[in-house]
């Protein structure tokens, strides 16, 4: 008990108001379902979280990013 988790894939696209009522309503429903599950089964020790799919771009060269990564133990 207390070691289970549910992770729902979510998106930030629904917040943009894109012209797709079906997609936006499904994403909104998933967000509401995640919050409801967290309230309902969270007290029993089940962790419920959304995982937002995002992307980013950077001007840092990959060699510099790799050089700043701490070594694994």
C-alpha positions as a printed NumPy array, in Angstrom:
array([[  0.   ,   0.   ,   0.   ],
       [  1.212,   3.491,  -0.771],
       [  3.552,   2.54 ,  -3.603],
       [  1.212,   2.603,  -6.577],
       [  1.013,   5.395,  -9.102],
       [ -1.028,   6.415, -12.129],
       [  0.506,   8.759, -14.687],
       [ -1.782,  10.234, -17.339],
       [ -0.238,  11.725, -20.455],
       [ -1.503,  15.242, -20.906],
       [ -0.864,  18.179, -23.176],
       [ -0.716,  21.944, -22.969],
       [ -2.389,  22.246, -26.391],
       [ -5.897,  22.287, -24.887],
       [ -5.082,  25.605, -23.219],
       [ -4.433,  27.291, -26.566],
       [ -8.011,  27.116, -27.759],
       [ -7.176,  25.333, -30.991],
       [-10.091,  24.848, -33.382],
       [-10.664,  21.204, -32.445],
       [-13.477,  20.814, -29.971],
       [-13.056,  17.038, -29.848],
       [ -9.342,  17.133, -28.997],
       [ -9.733,  19.984, -26.519],
       [-12.638,  18.304, -24.742],
       [-10.77 ,  14.999, -24.436],
       [ -7.681,  16.718, -23.014],
       [ -9.845,  18.711, -20.584],
       [-11.607,  15.524, -19.49 ],
       [ -8.272,  13.789, -18.872],
       [ -7.147,  16.681, -16.687],
       [-10.399,  16.55 , -14.699],
       [-10.149,  12.751, -14.379],
       [ -6.584,  13.001, -13.086],
       [ -7.643,  15.508, -10.412],
       [-10.677,  13.416,  -9.437],
       [ -8.606,  10.234,  -9.112],
       [ -6.028,  12.079,  -7.011],
       [ -8.791,  13.209,  -4.643],
       [-10.539,   9.816,  -4.548],
       [ -7.683,   7.316,  -4.345],
       [ -4.833,   9.546,  -3.212],
       [ -5.699,   9.086,   0.475],
       [ -5.262,   5.301,  -0.024],
       [ -1.653,   5.916,  -1.042],
       [ -2.023,   5.918,  -4.818],
       [ -0.134,   8.786,  -6.442],
       [ -1.883,  10.261,  -9.498],
       [ -0.022,  12.745, -11.707],
       [ -0.262,  14.235, -15.178],
       [  2.782,  14.144, -17.414],
       [  2.796,  17.071, -19.815],
       [  4.335,  16.508, -23.213],
       [  6.45 ,  19.511, -24.047],
       [  9.383,  20.3  , -26.258],
       [ 12.012,  22.953, -26.101],
       [ 14.799,  24.196, -28.263],
       [ 18.12 ,  25.47 , -27.11 ],
       [ 21.147,  27.042, -28.699],
       [ 23.512,  25.141, -26.395],
       [ 25.541,  22.678, -28.444],
       [ 25.045,  19.053, -27.441],
       [ 28.757,  18.67 , -26.626],
       [ 28.492,  21.476, -24.073],
       [ 25.35 ,  19.955, -22.568],
       [ 27.038,  16.539, -22.362],
       [ 30.137,  18.069, -20.761],
       [ 28.049,  19.694, -18.013],
       [ 26.229,  16.455, -17.157],
       [ 27.45 ,  15.045, -13.826],
       [ 29.   ,  11.574, -14.033],
       [ 26.793,   8.66 , -13.021],
       [ 27.548,   6.903,  -9.768]])
